[in-house]
Amino acid sequence: MATSLRTYVFLDSLQPQFAAHICTTCRGFFPVPYVASLFVEVAPGMAIHGIIDVALKKTKVDPATLVVERAYGMLEVHSQDKGEVRSAGDAILGHLGAKEDDRIKPRIVSNTIIRAIEPMHAMILDKIRFGSMIEPGQSLFILETEPAAYAALAANEAEKAANVRLIDVLVFGAFGRLYMAGTESEIDSAAEAAIAAIKSISGKEQGAFKDK
């Protein structure tokens, strides 16, 4: 079975909250703030092992996350040296016989802002999150993406743009999900930056989800 490139995202500067979230959830080598980072997602899932092997043999990058789930595989690698991360990406693309634009163009599955979140709602989210806590009365931004790993780009760019709290982000599986909280104005700025980042990504349209 041919390996298809679902997500290919280079982050030039991993933001502090997102870096901390990766450290909380990963089983590999922890990234520190402001390193360069690369997220790659492929199908079928098991193909990710050959991809990480190529990246580690040809470059000096550190892997934080390697996930193989039912349909897709995802990895994150990072380095203080942006050139090494770029080279890892080139090695991966060469291994796949692909170009960056062979990735799937992401789509926003859902995009919601909840104003003045209720205490019981905040409590439920606080019990299940891996990031910061959300407080009652704050605004909550929820973004869902397909493919999943593009949620990493949305989280990083939103954190760059606004003074918000990263509540949680899921970057593998059928859909990626991002939860952020803050004041109304800051959440509006974060949402605008996240959506713009997703819409800026070029790639191939995905079948039935092709934009009209």
TIPA-598017 format. One record per residue: z, y, x of N, C-alpha, C in turn; chain; residue number from 0; residue in three letters. Coordinates in Angstrom, 1 decimal. Each point is the difference from the previous one (the first is absolute). Layout:
N
((Z; Y; X); (Z; Y; X); (Z; Y; X); A; NUM; ala)
...
This chain:
212
((0.0; -1.2; 0.8); (0.0; 1.2; -0.8); (0.0; 1.2; 0.9); A; 0; met)
((-0.9; 1.0; -0.3); (-0.1; 1.2; 0.7); (1.3; 0.9; -0.2); A; 1; ala)
((0.4; 0.7; 1.0); (1.2; 0.9; -0.1); (-0.5; 1.4; -0.5); A; 2; thr)
((0.6; 0.5; -1.0); (-0.4; 1.3; -0.5); (1.1; 1.0; 0.4); A; 3; ser)
((-0.4; 1.2; 0.4); (0.9; 1.1; 0.4); (0.4; 0.7; -1.3); A; 4; leu)
((1.3; 0.0; -0.4); (0.4; 0.7; -1.2); (0.5; 1.4; 0.3); A; 5; arg)
((0.9; 0.0; 1.0); (0.6; 1.3; 0.4); (-0.1; 0.2; 1.5); A; 6; thr)
((-0.3; 1.2; 0.4); (0.0; 0.4; 1.4); (0.5; 1.4; 0.1); A; 7; tyr)
((1.2; 0.3; 0.4); (0.6; 1.3; 0.0); (0.7; 0.3; 1.3); A; 8; val)
((-0.5; 1.0; 0.7); (0.7; 0.5; 1.2); (0.8; 1.2; -0.3); A; 9; phe)
((1.3; 0.0; 0.3); (0.9; 1.1; -0.1); (0.4; 0.6; 1.3); A; 10; leu)
((-0.4; 1.2; 0.2); (0.2; 0.6; 1.3); (1.4; 0.3; 0.4); A; 11; asp)
((0.9; 0.2; -1.0); (1.4; 0.3; 0.2); (0.9; -0.5; -1.1); A; 12; ser)
((0.6; -1.1; 0.3); (0.9; -0.7; -1.0); (1.2; 0.9; -0.3); A; 13; leu)
((0.1; 0.4; -1.3); (1.1; 0.9; -0.3); (1.4; -0.6; 0.0); A; 14; gln)
((1.1; 0.7; 0.2); (1.3; -0.6; 0.2); (0.5; -0.9; -1.1); A; 15; pro)
((-0.2; 0.4; -1.3); (0.5; -0.8; -1.1); (-0.8; -1.3; -0.1); A; 16; gln)
((-1.3; 0.1; 0.2); (-0.9; -1.1; -0.2); (0.3; -1.0; 1.2); A; 17; phe)
((0.2; 0.5; 1.2); (0.3; -0.8; 1.1); (1.3; -0.7; -0.2); A; 18; ala)
((1.0; 0.6; -0.6); (1.3; -0.6; -0.3); (-0.1; -1.1; -1.0); A; 19; ala)
((-0.9; 0.3; -1.0); (-0.2; -1.0; -1.1); (-0.7; -1.3; 0.7); A; 20; his)
((-0.9; 0.2; 0.8); (-0.6; -1.2; 0.7); (1.1; -0.8; 0.8); A; 21; ile)
((0.8; 0.8; 0.7); (1.1; -0.7; 0.7); (0.9; -0.8; -0.9); A; 22; cys)
((0.2; 0.5; -1.2); (0.9; -0.7; -1.0); (-0.6; -1.3; -0.5); A; 23; thr)
((-1.3; 0.0; -0.1); (-0.7; -1.1; -0.7); (-0.7; -1.0; 1.0); A; 24; thr)
((-0.3; 0.4; 1.2); (-0.8; -0.8; 0.9); (0.8; -1.0; 0.7); A; 25; cys)
((-0.7; -1.0; 0.6); (0.6; -1.1; 0.8); (-0.5; 0.1; 1.4); A; 26; arg)
((-0.8; 1.0; 0.3); (-0.6; 0.1; 1.4); (0.7; 1.0; 0.8); A; 27; gly)
((-0.8; 0.8; 0.7); (0.5; 1.0; 0.9); (0.0; 1.4; -0.7); A; 28; phe)
((1.2; 0.6; 0.0); (0.2; 1.2; -0.7); (-0.8; 1.2; 0.5); A; 29; phe)
((-0.6; 0.8; -0.8); (-0.7; 1.2; 0.4); (1.1; 1.1; 0.0); A; 30; pro)
((-0.3; 1.0; 0.8); (0.9; 1.2; 0.0); (-0.9; 1.2; -0.6); A; 31; val)
((0.6; 1.1; -0.5); (-0.8; 1.0; -0.5); (-1.1; 0.6; 0.9); A; 32; pro)
((-1.1; 0.3; -0.6); (-1.1; 0.7; 0.7); (-0.9; -0.8; 0.9); A; 33; tyr)
((0.2; -1.4; 0.0); (-0.9; -0.8; 0.6); (-1.3; -0.1; -0.8); A; 34; val)
((-1.1; -0.5; 0.6); (-1.2; -0.2; -0.7); (0.1; -1.4; -0.6); A; 35; ala)
((-0.6; -0.2; -1.2); (0.1; -1.3; -0.7); (-1.3; -0.4; -0.6); A; 36; ser)
((-0.2; -1.3; -0.2); (-1.2; -0.5; -0.6); (0.4; -1.1; -1.0); A; 37; leu)
((-0.5; 0.2; -1.2); (0.2; -1.0; -1.1); (-1.4; -0.7; -0.3); A; 38; phe)
((0.0; -1.3; 0.0); (-1.2; -0.7; -0.3); (0.3; -1.1; -1.0); A; 39; val)
((-0.8; -0.1; -1.0); (0.1; -1.0; -1.1); (-1.3; -0.8; -0.1); A; 40; glu)
((0.1; -1.3; -0.1); (-1.2; -0.8; -0.1); (0.1; -1.1; -1.1); A; 41; val)
((-1.1; -0.6; -0.3); (0.0; -1.2; -0.9); (-1.0; -1.0; 0.7); A; 42; ala)
((0.3; -1.3; 0.0); (1.2; -0.6; -0.5); (1.2; 0.3; 0.9); A; 43; pro)
((1.2; -0.3; -0.5); (1.3; 0.5; 0.7); (0.2; -0.6; 1.4); A; 44; gly)
((-0.3; -1.3; 0.1); (0.2; -0.7; 1.3); (-0.8; 0.6; 1.2); A; 45; met)
((-1.1; 0.7; -0.4); (-0.8; 0.6; 1.1); (0.7; 1.0; 0.8); A; 46; ala)
((1.1; 0.5; -0.5); (0.8; 1.1; 0.7); (0.5; -0.5; 1.3); A; 47; ile)
((0.3; -1.3; 0.1); (0.5; -0.6; 1.3); (-1.0; 0.2; 1.1); A; 48; his)
((-1.3; -0.3; -0.2); (-1.0; 0.2; 1.0); (-0.2; 1.5; 0.4); A; 49; gly)
((0.2; 0.8; -1.0); (-0.1; 1.5; 0.2); (1.1; 0.5; 0.9); A; 50; ile)
((1.2; -0.4; -0.3); (1.1; 0.5; 0.8); (0.0; -0.6; 1.4); A; 51; ile)
((-0.6; -1.2; 0.1); (-0.1; -0.6; 1.4); (-1.0; 0.9; 0.8); A; 52; asp)
((-1.1; 0.4; -0.6); (-0.9; 0.8; 0.8); (0.6; 1.3; 0.4); A; 53; val)
((0.7; 0.7; -0.9); (0.6; 1.3; 0.3); (1.0; -0.1; 1.1); A; 54; ala)
((0.8; -1.1; 0.0); (1.1; -0.1; 1.0); (-0.6; -0.4; 1.4); A; 55; leu)
((-1.0; -0.8; 0.0); (-0.6; -0.5; 1.2); (-0.8; 1.1; 0.7); A; 56; lys)
((-0.6; 0.9; -0.7); (-0.9; 1.0; 0.6); (0.7; 1.4; 0.2); A; 57; lys)
((1.1; 0.3; -0.7); (0.6; 1.3; 0.2); (1.5; -0.1; 0.1); A; 58; thr)
((0.7; 1.1; 0.3); (1.4; 0.0; 0.1); (0.7; 0.7; -1.2); A; 59; lys)
((-0.1; -0.7; -1.1); (0.6; 0.5; -1.3); (1.1; -0.9; -0.4); A; 60; val)
((0.9; 0.5; -0.8); (1.1; -0.8; -0.5); (-0.1; -0.3; -1.5); A; 61; asp)
((0.1; -1.2; -0.4); (-0.1; -0.3; -1.5); (1.4; 0.2; -0.7); A; 62; pro)
((0.0; 0.7; -1.1); (1.2; 0.1; -0.8); (0.0; -1.0; -1.1); A; 63; ala)
((-1.2; -0.1; -0.7); (0.0; -0.8; -1.2); (-1.3; -0.9; 0.0); A; 64; thr)
((0.3; -1.2; -0.4); (-1.1; -1.0; -0.2); (0.3; -0.7; -1.3); A; 65; leu)
((-0.9; 0.1; -1.0); (0.3; -0.6; -1.3); (-1.2; -0.8; -0.4); A; 66; val)
((0.3; -1.3; -0.4); (-1.1; -0.8; -0.6); (0.6; -0.4; -1.4); A; 67; val)
((-0.7; 0.5; -1.0); (0.4; -0.3; -1.4); (-1.2; -0.8; -0.7); A; 68; glu)
((0.1; -0.1; -1.2); (-0.9; -0.9; -0.7); (-1.5; 0.2; 0.3); A; 69; arg)
((-0.4; 1.3; -0.1); (-1.5; 0.3; 0.2); (-0.3; 0.8; 1.2); A; 70; ala)
((0.9; 0.8; 0.5); (-0.3; 0.9; 1.1); (1.0; -0.1; 1.1); A; 71; tyr)
((-0.5; 0.5; 1.2); (0.9; 0.1; 1.2); (0.0; 1.5; 0.4); A; 72; gly)
((1.1; 0.4; 0.5); (0.2; 1.4; 0.4); (0.8; 0.1; 1.3); A; 73; met)
((-0.4; 0.9; 0.9); (0.8; 0.2; 1.2); (0.1; 1.5; 0.3); A; 74; leu)
((1.1; 0.3; 0.7); (0.2; 1.4; 0.6); (0.2; -0.2; 1.5); A; 75; glu)
((-0.7; 0.8; 0.8); (0.3; 0.1; 1.4); (0.1; 1.5; 0.4); A; 76; val)
((0.8; 0.3; 1.1); (0.3; 1.3; 0.3); (0.2; 0.2; 1.5); A; 77; his)
((-0.1; 1.2; 0.5); (0.2; 0.3; 1.4); (0.2; 1.5; 0.1); A; 78; ser)
((0.7; 0.4; 1.1); (0.1; 1.4; 0.4); (-1.3; 0.6; 0.4); A; 79; gln)
((-0.9; -0.9; 0.5); (-1.3; 0.3; 0.5); (-1.0; -0.1; -1.1); A; 80; asp)
((-0.5; 1.1; -0.6); (-1.0; -0.1; -1.1); (-1.2; -0.7; 0.5); A; 81; lys)
((-0.4; 0.1; 1.2); (-1.2; -0.7; 0.5); (0.1; -1.5; -0.1); A; 82; gly)
((1.2; -0.5; 0.3); (0.2; -1.4; -0.1); (-0.1; -0.5; -1.5); A; 83; glu)
((0.5; 0.8; -0.9); (-0.2; -0.4; -1.4); (-1.4; 0.1; -0.5); A; 84; val)
((-0.7; 1.0; 0.5); (-1.5; 0.1; -0.3); (-0.7; -1.2; 0.6); A; 85; arg)
((0.4; -0.4; 1.2); (-0.7; -1.1; 0.6); (0.3; -1.3; -0.7); A; 86; ser)
((1.2; -0.2; -0.5); (0.4; -1.1; -0.8); (-0.9; -0.1; -1.2); A; 87; ala)
((-0.2; 1.2; -0.7); (-0.9; 0.0; -1.1); (-1.4; -0.4; 0.3); A; 88; gly)
((-0.5; 0.5; 1.1); (-1.3; -0.3; 0.4); (-0.2; -1.5; 0.3); A; 89; asp)
((1.1; -0.6; 0.6); (0.0; -1.5; 0.3); (-0.1; -0.8; -1.3); A; 90; ala)
((0.8; 0.5; -1.0); (0.1; -0.7; -1.3); (-1.4; 0.1; -0.7); A; 91; ile)
((-0.6; 1.2; 0.0); (-1.3; 0.2; -0.6); (-1.0; -0.9; 0.6); A; 92; leu)
((0.0; 0.0; 1.4); (-0.9; -0.9; 0.7); (0.1; -1.4; -0.3); A; 93; gly)
((1.3; -0.5; -0.1); (0.2; -1.4; -0.4); (-0.5; -0.3; -1.4); A; 94; his)
((0.0; 1.0; -0.9); (-0.5; -0.2; -1.4); (-1.5; 0.2; -0.1); A; 95; leu)
((-0.6; 0.6; 1.1); (-1.4; 0.4; -0.1); (-0.1; 1.1; -1.1); A; 96; gly)
((0.9; 0.9; -0.1); (0.0; 1.0; -1.0); (0.2; 1.4; 0.5); A; 97; ala)
((-0.3; 1.0; -0.8); (0.2; 1.4; 0.3); (1.2; 0.5; -0.9); A; 98; lys)
((0.5; 1.1; 0.4); (1.1; 0.6; -0.8); (-0.3; 0.2; -1.4); A; 99; glu)
((-1.3; 0.4; -0.3); (-0.4; 0.3; -1.4); (-0.3; -1.3; -0.7); A; 100; asp)
((0.1; -1.2; 0.6); (-0.1; -1.2; -0.8); (1.3; -0.3; -0.8); A; 101; asp)
((1.0; 0.8; 0.3); (1.3; -0.2; -0.8); (-0.3; 0.3; -1.5); A; 102; arg)
((0.9; -0.4; -0.9); (-0.1; 0.3; -1.4); (0.4; 1.5; -0.2); A; 103; ile)
((-0.7; 0.7; -0.7); (0.4; 1.3; -0.4); (1.1; -0.1; -1.0); A; 104; lys)
((1.2; 0.7; 0.3); (1.1; -0.2; -0.9); (-0.1; 0.7; -1.4); A; 105; pro)
((0.7; -0.6; -0.9); (0.0; 0.7; -1.3); (1.5; 0.2; -0.4); A; 106; arg)
((0.3; 1.0; -0.7); (1.3; 0.3; -0.5); (0.2; -0.7; -1.4); A; 107; ile)
((0.8; -1.0; 0.0); (0.2; -0.8; -1.2); (0.9; 0.8; -1.0); A; 108; val)
((1.0; 0.6; 0.5); (0.9; 0.8; -0.9); (0.6; 1.1; 0.8); A; 109; ser)
((0.3; 1.1; -0.6); (0.5; 1.2; 0.6); (0.9; 0.7; -1.0); A; 110; asn)
((1.3; 0.0; 0.3); (1.0; 0.5; -1.0); (1.0; 0.9; 0.6); A; 111; thr)
((0.4; 1.1; -0.6); (1.2; 0.7; 0.4); (1.0; 0.1; -1.2); A; 112; ile)
((1.2; -0.5; 0.3); (1.0; 0.1; -1.0); (1.0; 1.1; 0.3); A; 113; ile)
((0.1; 1.0; -0.9); (0.8; 1.1; 0.3); (1.5; -0.2; -0.4); A; 114; arg)
((0.9; 0.5; 0.7); (1.4; -0.1; -0.3); (0.4; -1.5; -0.4); A; 115; ala)
((0.0; -0.9; 0.9); (0.2; -1.4; -0.2); (1.4; -0.2; -0.6); A; 116; ile)
((0.1; -0.9; -0.9); (1.3; -0.3; -0.7); (0.9; -0.8; 0.9); A; 117; glu)
((1.3; 0.1; -0.1); (0.9; -0.7; 0.9); (-0.1; -1.5; 0.0); A; 118; pro)
((-0.2; -0.6; -1.1); (-0.2; -1.5; -0.1); (-1.2; -0.4; 0.7); A; 119; met)
((-1.1; 0.8; -0.1); (-1.3; -0.4; 0.6); (0.2; 0.2; 1.5); A; 120; his)
((0.7; 1.0; 0.5); (0.2; 0.2; 1.4); (0.8; -1.1; 0.6); A; 121; ala)
((1.0; -0.5; -0.8); (0.9; -1.0; 0.5); (-0.8; -1.3; 0.2); A; 122; met)
((-0.9; -0.4; -0.9); (-0.8; -1.2; 0.1); (-0.9; 0.1; 1.3); A; 123; ile)
((-0.6; 1.1; 0.2); (-0.8; 0.2; 1.2); (0.8; -0.1; 1.3); A; 124; leu)
((1.2; 0.6; -0.1); (0.8; -0.1; 1.2); (0.5; -1.4; 0.4); A; 125; asp)
((0.0; -0.9; -1.0); (0.4; -1.3; 0.2); (-1.1; -0.9; 0.7); A; 126; lys)
((-1.2; 0.4; -0.2); (-1.1; -0.8; 0.5); (-0.8; 0.6; 1.1); A; 127; ile)
((0.3; 1.3; 0.4); (-0.8; 0.7; 1.0); (0.4; -0.4; 1.4); A; 128; arg)
((-0.9; 0.2; 1.0); (0.2; -0.2; 1.4); (0.1; 1.3; 0.8); A; 129; phe)
((-0.2; 1.1; -0.7); (0.0; 1.3; 0.7); (1.2; 0.8; -0.5); A; 130; gly)
((-0.2; 1.3; -0.2); (1.1; 0.9; -0.4); (0.4; -0.2; -1.4); A; 131; ser)
((1.1; 0.5; -0.4); (0.4; -0.1; -1.4); (-0.6; 1.2; -0.8); A; 132; met)
((-0.2; -0.2; -1.3); (-0.4; 1.1; -0.8); (1.2; 0.4; -0.9); A; 133; ile)
((0.1; 1.3; -0.2); (1.2; 0.5; -0.7); (-0.5; 0.4; -1.4); A; 134; glu)
((0.9; -0.2; -1.0); (-0.4; 0.5; -1.4); (-0.4; 1.5; 0.0); A; 135; pro)
((-1.0; 0.3; -0.8); (-0.5; 1.4; 0.0); (-1.1; 0.3; 0.9); A; 136; gly)
((-0.2; -0.8; 1.0); (-1.1; 0.2; 0.9); (-1.3; -0.4; -0.7); A; 137; gln)
((-1.2; 0.4; 0.6); (-1.3; -0.4; -0.5); (-0.4; -1.2; 0.8); A; 138; ser)
((-0.7; -1.0; -0.7); (-0.4; -1.2; 0.7); (-1.6; -0.1; -0.1); A; 139; leu)
((-0.6; -0.2; 1.2); (-1.4; -0.2; 0.1); (-0.3; -1.5; 0.2); A; 140; phe)
((-0.8; -0.6; -0.8); (-0.4; -1.4; 0.1); (-1.5; -0.1; 0.2); A; 141; ile)
((-0.5; -0.6; 1.0); (-1.4; -0.2; 0.2); (-0.3; -1.5; 0.3); A; 142; leu)
((-1.1; -0.5; -0.6); (-0.4; -1.3; 0.1); (-1.4; -0.1; 0.5); A; 143; glu)
((-0.3; -0.7; 1.1); (-1.3; -0.1; 0.6); (-0.6; -1.4; 0.1); A; 144; thr)
((-1.3; -0.1; 0.1); (-0.7; -1.2; 0.2); (-1.1; 0.3; 1.0); A; 145; glu)
((-0.1; -0.7; 1.1); (0.9; -1.0; 0.6); (1.4; 0.5; 0.3); A; 146; pro)
((0.9; -0.9; 0.2); (1.4; 0.4; 0.2); (0.4; 0.8; 1.2); A; 147; ala)
((-0.6; -0.3; 1.1); (0.4; 0.6; 1.3); (-0.3; 1.5; 0.0); A; 148; ala)
((-0.8; 0.5; -0.9); (-0.3; 1.5; 0.0); (1.3; 0.7; -0.4); A; 149; tyr)
((1.0; -0.6; -0.6); (1.2; 0.7; -0.3); (0.7; 0.5; 1.2); A; 150; ala)
((-0.3; -0.6; 1.2); (0.6; 0.5; 1.2); (-0.6; 1.4; 0.3); A; 151; ala)
((-1.2; 0.2; -0.1); (-0.6; 1.3; 0.2); (0.6; 1.0; -1.0); A; 152; leu)
((0.1; -0.4; -1.3); (0.5; 1.0; -1.0); (1.4; 0.4; 0.4); A; 153; ala)
((0.9; -1.0; 0.4); (1.4; 0.3; 0.4); (0.0; 0.9; 1.2); A; 154; ala)
((-0.7; -0.2; 1.0); (0.0; 0.7; 1.2); (-0.4; 1.5; -0.2); A; 155; asn)
((-1.1; 0.1; -0.8); (-0.6; 1.4; -0.2); (0.9; 0.8; -0.9); A; 156; glu)
((0.6; -0.7; -1.0); (0.9; 0.7; -0.9); (1.3; 0.5; 0.7); A; 157; ala)
((0.5; -0.8; 0.9); (1.1; 0.4; 0.8); (-0.3; 1.2; 1.0); A; 158; glu)
((-1.2; 0.0; 0.5); (-0.4; 1.1; 0.8); (0.0; 1.3; -0.8); A; 159; lys)
((-0.4; -0.1; -1.3); (-0.3; 1.2; -0.7); (1.2; 0.6; -0.8); A; 160; ala)
((1.1; -0.8; -0.2); (1.0; 0.5; -0.8); (1.4; -0.5; 0.4); A; 161; ala)
((1.0; 0.7; -0.4); (1.4; -0.4; 0.3); (0.5; -0.9; -1.1); A; 162; asn)
((-0.3; -1.3; 0.1); (0.2; -1.0; -1.0); (0.8; -1.2; 0.6); A; 163; val)
((0.5; -0.8; -0.9); (0.6; -1.2; 0.4); (-0.9; -1.2; -0.2); A; 164; arg)
((-0.2; -0.9; 1.0); (-0.7; -1.2; -0.2); (0.9; -1.0; -0.6); A; 165; leu)
((-0.2; -0.4; -1.3); (0.9; -0.9; -0.7); (-0.5; -1.5; 0.4); A; 166; ile)
((-1.3; -0.2; -0.1); (-0.5; -1.4; 0.3); (-1.5; 0.1; 0.1); A; 167; asp)
((-0.5; -0.9; 0.8); (-1.5; -0.2; 0.1); (-0.3; -1.4; 0.2); A; 168; val)
((-1.0; -0.5; -0.7); (-0.4; -1.4; 0.2); (-1.5; 0.0; 0.4); A; 169; leu)
((-0.3; -0.6; 1.1); (-1.3; 0.1; 0.6); (-0.8; -1.3; 0.1); A; 170; val)
((0.5; -1.0; -0.7); (-0.8; -1.3; -0.1); (0.1; -0.6; -1.4); A; 171; phe)
((-0.9; -0.9; -0.2); (-0.1; -0.6; -1.4); (-1.2; 0.5; -0.7); A; 172; gly)
((0.0; -0.2; -1.3); (-1.1; 0.4; -0.8); (-0.2; 1.5; -0.1); A; 173; ala)
((1.2; 0.7; -0.1); (0.0; 1.5; -0.1); (1.0; 0.5; 1.0); A; 174; phe)
((-0.2; 1.2; 0.5); (0.9; 0.7; 0.8); (0.8; 1.0; -0.9); A; 175; gly)
((1.3; 0.2; 0.3); (0.8; 0.9; -0.8); (0.8; 0.9; 0.8); A; 176; arg)
((0.0; 1.3; -0.4); (0.8; 1.0; 0.7); (0.9; 0.7; -1.0); A; 177; leu)
((1.3; 0.2; 0.4); (1.0; 0.7; -0.8); (0.6; 1.1; 0.9); A; 178; tyr)
((-0.1; 1.2; -0.5); (0.6; 1.2; 0.7); (0.8; 0.8; -0.9); A; 179; met)
((1.0; 0.7; 0.4); (0.9; 0.8; -0.8); (0.2; 1.4; 0.7); A; 180; ala)
((0.3; 1.0; -0.9); (0.3; 1.3; 0.6); (0.1; 1.0; -1.1); A; 181; gly)
((0.0; 1.3; 0.4); (-0.1; 1.0; -1.0); (-1.4; 0.0; -0.7); A; 182; thr)
((-0.1; 0.7; -1.1); (-1.2; 0.0; -0.7); (-1.2; 0.6; 0.8); A; 183; glu)
((0.3; 1.1; 0.7); (-1.1; 0.6; 0.8); (-0.4; -0.9; 1.2); A; 184; ser)
((1.0; -0.5; 0.7); (-0.3; -0.9; 1.1); (-0.7; -1.2; -0.4); A; 185; glu)
((0.4; -0.6; -1.1); (-0.7; -1.2; -0.4); (-1.5; 0.3; -0.4); A; 186; ile)
((-0.2; 1.1; -0.6); (-1.4; 0.4; -0.4); (-0.8; 0.1; 1.3); A; 187; asp)
((0.6; 0.6; 1.1); (-0.8; 0.1; 1.2); (-0.2; -1.4; 0.7); A; 188; ser)
((1.0; -0.8; -0.1); (-0.1; -1.4; 0.6); (-1.1; -0.8; -0.8); A; 189; ala)
((0.0; 0.1; -1.3); (-1.0; -0.7; -0.8); (-1.4; 0.5; 0.3); A; 190; ala)
((-0.1; 1.3; 0.1); (-1.4; 0.5; 0.3); (-0.5; -0.5; 1.4); A; 191; glu)
((0.9; 0.0; 1.0); (-0.4; -0.5; 1.3); (-0.3; -1.5; 0.0); A; 192; ala)
((0.8; -0.8; -0.7); (-0.3; -1.4; 0.0); (-1.3; -0.3; -0.7); A; 193; ala)
((-0.2; 0.6; -1.1); (-1.3; -0.2; -0.8); (-1.2; 0.4; 0.8); A; 194; ile)
((0.1; 1.2; 0.7); (-1.1; 0.5; 0.8); (-0.3; -1.0; 1.1); A; 195; ala)
((1.1; -0.5; 0.6); (-0.2; -1.0; 1.2); (-0.8; -1.2; -0.5); A; 196; ala)
((0.4; -0.6; -1.1); (-0.7; -1.2; -0.6); (-1.4; 0.3; -0.3); A; 197; ile)
((-0.3; 1.2; -0.6); (-1.3; 0.4; -0.4); (-0.9; 0.3; 1.2); A; 198; lys)
((0.6; 0.3; 1.2); (-0.8; 0.3; 1.2); (-0.6; -1.2; 0.7); A; 199; ser)
((0.5; -1.2; -0.4); (-0.4; -1.2; 0.8); (-1.4; -0.5; -0.5); A; 200; ile)
((-0.9; -0.1; 1.0); (-1.3; -0.6; -0.3); (0.1; -1.5; 0.0); A; 201; ser)
((-1.0; -0.6; -0.6); (-0.1; -1.5; 0.1); (-0.9; -0.5; -1.1); A; 202; gly)
((0.0; -1.3; -0.2); (-0.9; -0.7; -1.0); (0.7; 0.0; -1.3); A; 203; lys)
((-0.7; 0.2; -1.1); (0.5; -0.1; -1.3); (0.3; -1.4; -0.3); A; 204; glu)
((1.1; -0.2; -0.8); (0.5; -1.4; -0.3); (-0.5; -0.4; -1.4); A; 205; gln)
((-1.1; -0.7; -0.1); (-0.5; -0.7; -1.2); (0.2; 0.8; -1.3); A; 206; gly)
((0.8; -0.6; -0.8); (0.2; 0.6; -1.4); (0.8; 1.3; 0.1); A; 207; ala)
((0.6; 0.3; 1.1); (0.8; 1.3; 0.1); (-0.9; 1.1; 0.5); A; 208; phe)
((-1.2; -0.2; 0.1); (-0.9; 1.1; 0.5); (0.1; 1.2; -0.8); A; 209; lys)
((0.2; 1.2; 0.6); (0.1; 1.2; -0.7); (-1.2; 0.3; -0.9); A; 210; asp)
((0.2; 0.5; -1.1); (-1.1; 0.4; -1.0); (-0.6; 1.3; 0.5); A; 211; lys)
